[in-house]
């Protein structure tokens, strides 16, 4: 596959592209939600439009979106299809990571970016199940390593090309080392197990990926870090992940608000208190959006990978996912009984936003980490 993309420039252009994809995805969203099947139509639209190359710099054939514009586009996509937005968010944030690596002179990052734009490869991650202490093992062999383990919550697995993953080298514990590497899904020993039968985000097809003695060449190891420590490649990944996923959950909540407003406006006499509830939803969404975009302004386009920057975006992400839950709850109250039917997009939004607090770091873990940080600073 060879694609020549026409770079865009304005926020409005990127948002309009995402809306077009979202409208197409929305046509089959209900079916994918019922079946827990992959949002393949959305990905076909992404390939046709070049959306998968959203964050790829223009010089590598991409659309040249800024980090902020990626967040805005994913927010708009989520207004129409939560599953399409969450699934593609994994690819988009990993593309941002490769863009950051290229900016900082990392070998091979430019090649990945060119393949994303030119070949339409899709990047997936096992970060949610790995976190700081992966259970997958790495055994050193000639010219590389053998990875063995099972990864859960691998969103967009049926449509992905490459898995960004990690494995522990040595006995798990303080002396062990974690390897971060890329593994093609076509590698011998890689298989999928369809375990995805969940409350929400059912169209993401976040299946298990099984690795059985998968050979990983040494040059595919992108970085190393101590076992159990949020540092190195994982720190860079979390830094780019948090704002993108925050935009997705706020987008779902925005879609719920839009639907509740439509239903209320169609009534000659809305339910008592509906206007105030709509005002509260609008307020919550705007403030949370300011928080996410403000965090990007604070850390900058290519931030240093340190805990100060990570805590900044994680605080914004925490606020966003909690507000998304609160807004969808209110949307159902405004809509009333019709929202209780499975055919209602509000019912699906209500379930989909429940995934937000599960993404690392969780809201409580974020507060604990930030509190430890400010205490350490106060103690000098």
N, C-alpha and C positions, 0 to 999 in steps of 0.2 A: 504494500500500500504506500503510495506517495501522494502527499497532500501539500499544496501550496496555499498558505493561509494569508489572508489580507489583514494586516495588523489594525487593531482598533485603537482608540485613544481616550474617549470620554467615558465617564461613569455610566452615562445614559446608554451608550452603545453596548457596553458589556451587560448591563442589566436587561436591555432589550433582547440580546441573544439568549440569555438565561431564561427569560420569560417564554420565548418561542419554544425552547426545548421543554420547559415545564408544561406548557399547554399540551404538547404532544405526549409527554409522560402521563399527564393527568387522565388521558383517555383510557388507559389500561391500568391505572393505579389500583382501582378497587379489585380487579381480578387478581393482580399480583398480591394484594393484601390477603385475599381469601386463600390463595394457593401457597403463599410464602414462596413465590417464584421470583426469579430475577427480573429486574426492570430493563430488559434487553432493548425495548423500543427506545427508551431514553438514551441508552448508550449508542444506539445507531444514529440517533439525532446528534449526539455529541460528536461522533466521528464525522458525520456529514458536514457539520458546521465548523469543525476545528476546535470545539470547546475543550477537548482534552489537552490542547496546547495552550490553554488560557494563560498560564503563568510562564510559559517558555519565552525567553527573550526573542525579539524580532530577528536578531542576527542569526538565530538558530532555527528560524522558520515558524516561530510561534506567534501568538497574538499580542504578547508584550504587556500583559496586565500587571499592575502593581499588586502588592500584597493586599492593600485596601480594596482594590477592584475585584480581586478574587473573592474576598469576603462578601462584598456587595452582590456579586453575581450568584454566589452560592445561597445567599439570603433570599434572592429573588427566585431561584430555582426551587427552594424549599417551600415557598408560598404555594406552589402548584403540586409538588411531589416531594414529600419528606424522604421517602426511600431513595429516590434518584439523587437527591441532594446529599444525604448522608453517605451513600455508597461512593459517589464521585468526590466527596470531600476528602476521602482517604487518598485518592489519586492526586488531587489538587495540592494537598499539603505536602505530600512527598515530592511533588514537582517543585514546590517552593523550597524544600530542603535542598534539592539538587541545584536550584538556582543560587541558593546561599553558598553551597559548596563551591560552585563555579566562581562566584564572586570572590571567594577566599582562596582561590588557586588550587582547589582539590583536583587531582588527576581523575579523568574519566567522567566528570560531571557533565561536561559539554556534550560528550557522546550520548549520554542518557537523554539529555534535553533534545538533541537532534532526533533521536528515535521516537520520543514522545510526539513531537510535532510532525515528523516525516512518515513514521510507520504506524502511529496511533497505538503504541504500546500502552498498557494500563498498569499502573503501579498499585500494589496492594500492601497491606501491613499486618503483622501479627502483634503489634505493639500493645494492644489492649489486654491480651492474655499473657504476654511476656513480662511487661513492665520492668522493674529493676532486677527481678530474680527469675529468669526463665528456667523452665524445667527441661527444655530441649538440651541434649548434650552434643558436644563437639569432640571428636577424636582426631588427633593429628595423624595424617598419612602423608605419603609422598606428594609434594606439590599442593597440598591443601588439607581439607578436613572432611570428615563424614558427620553430617547432622542427622540426629534421630530424635523424634519427639512428635507431639501433637499440639497444634495451635488452634484455639477457638476464637470465635468472633472475627473471622477474616472476611470483612465486608467486601462485596463484589467479587468474591472468589471465582464464580463461574465465568466471569468476563475478564479476569485479570491475566496479565502476561508475566509479571515479575513480583515476587514476594520479598519485601524488606523485613528481615527477621533477625533473631539473635539466638545464640546458644552458649551454654556455659562450658568452658574448657577447664577441666580439673574437677575435683570434688567440690560440690556447692558449699560455699562458706566464704569467710573473709579473705582467704588466700586465692580464691578462684578468679578467673578472668572471663568476661563476657565478650563474645565476638559478635559484631554487627555485620551482616552480609546481605547480598542480594541473591535470590534463588529463583531461576526461571521455573514457572509452573510446568514446563515441558521436561524438566529434569527427571531422569530415571529415579524412581523411589518416591515421587511426589504424587499424592492422591487426595481427593476430596471426599468428605463424608457429610452427607446432608443431615445436619442435626438442627437446622434452623426452624423451630416451631415456637414462636415467641409472642409476647404481648403486643409489641409494636415494631415498626420499621421492618416489616416482614418482607418487603420487596428488595431489601438489600442483599438477600441470600448470603448472610454472614456465616458461611459454613466452616466446619473444621478442616484444617489442612494437615495431613499426615506426612511426615518426613521419615523415610526408612533408609538409613545409610545413604543419604543424598550427598554426593560429592560436591564440595564447594571449593573451587580453586582459590589459592591464597590471594590472588589479585582481586577476588570478589569480596574480600573482607574489607569493609569500608572504615572500620574503626574498632577500638577496644576500650573497655572500661572495667573498673573493679565490680565484682559481683555485689548486688544489693545496693548500689550507689547510683543516684540520678546524676549522671555526668556524661561527658563525651557526646557520642552520636545521639543518645537518647535525649539529652538535654536540648539539642538542636531540634529534634523531632517534636518534643513537647511544645517548645517555643512556637513552632509554626502551626502545630495542630490546634492549639487552644482557640485562637481567634476564628479560624475557619469553621470549626465545629460549633462555636458559639453563634456564628452567623446563621448556620443551618437551623438550629433550634429556635432562634428568634424568628427566622423566616416561616417556620411552621406555625408558630404562634401568631405571626402577622396574618397568615392565611386564615387562621381561625377567627381572628378579629374581623377580617374582611367579610367572612361569611356571616358572623353574628350581626354585624352592622347591616348587611344586606337584608337579613331576615327581619331585623327590628324596623328598618326603614320601610319595609313592605307592609307593615301592620298599621292600621288606622290608629290603634291604641296600644303601643308597646307596654310590656309588663311594668309594674311599678318599680322604679329604681333603675330601669334599663339605661337611661341616659347617664346616670352617675357611673354605672358599671362600665359602660363604653368609654367614658372619660378616664376611668381608672386603668382600663386596658391600654388605651392610647398612651397614657402617661408612663406606664410600666415599660411598654415597648420602646418608647423614645429614649427614656433614660438608660435602659439597658443597651440600646444601640449606641448611644453616646459613649457609654463605658467601653464597649468593644473597639469602636473606632478611635476613641481617645487613647486606649492602651497601645494601639499601633502607632499613633503619633508620638507617644512617649518613648517607645523602644526604638523607633526608626525602621527604615526599610531593610537594613542588614545589621541587626543587633549583635552585640557580643553575646556569646552563649554562656550567660551566667545566671545565678539564681535571682538576681534583682530583676532582670528582664522576664524570666520565667514566672516569677510571682506576680508581676504586673499583668501579664496576659491571663494567668490562671484566675486571678481575682475577677477580671472582667468575664471570663468564661463561667465562673461560679455564679455570678449575678445573672448572667444571661440565661443559663439553663433553669435556674430556679424561677425566674420571672416568666419563662416560657410555660412552665407548669401552671403558675398562678393565672396567667392570661387565658390559657385554654379552659381552666376550671370556670373562670368567669364567663367565657364565651358560651359554654353549655348552659349556664344560668340564664343568660340573655336569650338564647335560642329557645329554651324550654324543651318540652317533650319531643319535638321532631329530631333533636340532636341525639336522642337515645337510640335511634334506629341505626343499624349497621350501614345503611345506605348514605348516611349523612357524612360529609367530609369532616365535620366537627368530631364525630365519634372516632374517626381514624387519627385526627390530629391529637385528640385527648390521649390516645394510646402512644402515639409516636413520640411525643415530647417526654414521656416517662423514661426514655433512654438517656436523656441528657445527663442526669446526675451520676450515671454509672461510669461515664468516661473518666479515665484518670487525668488529673487527680480529682477524686470525688469532692463535693462541697465541704464536707467535714475535714477531710485530709488537707484540703487547701487552707482552711482556717488554721489548722494545727501547724502546718508548715510555715505560714506567714507569721503566726504568733511566735514560733521558735526563732524565726529570723529577726523580728524586732526585739525580742528579749536578748538575743546574742549581741545585737548592735548596741543596745542600752548598757550592756555589761562591758562593752569594749573588747 
